[in-house]
């Protein structure tokens, strides 16, 4: 932890939490960070001392998967910060989506960081969108990589692998769409037909 240049604290003159400039200060303590500082209120210019006790951040183990690979890493969070399944967080420079949490020996949907043994997540800068492509009497499986907020619509024509296909339905978690579209992040599977080319 480093000494911040500004901080939100209660001003004795304004009687409310306002932004203060940190004039000088120091950090001490082990399990708890003790921040002693002299600050100036940016609303009324009152200068006053403060002493704050803040628990130091902790490292939580995280396993991040991407396609067939996975890697171990850590995230740094406050001990009382809560993490939940489906939270989008940063792991280093990569956005990831939490898929599972182990707390006190059990899988849970939500837990405070101090109680978490391991977090599982998947990279979320790109998502894998599965396709089932009808080809005569059979279907083949393939996929495309897309950013999470990319939209796919029924009727779209696009290249999937070596095939040019047209989407005829989209399955999301609770229903199938025969019209309209969905975000890549919400798609369970896309169903498409190969575009038949005719000689003009």
Secondary structure, DSSP 8 states (H G I E B T S, - for coil): ----SEEEEE-TTT-SEEEEEEEEEEEE-SSEEEEEEEEEETTT--EEEEEEEEE--EEEEEEEEETTEEEEEEEEE-TT-EEETT-EEEETTEEEEEEEEEETTEEESEEEGGGEEEEEEEE-SSEEEEEEEEETTEEEEEEEEE-TT-EEETT-EEEETTEEEEEEEEEESS-EESSSEEEGGGEEEEEEEE------
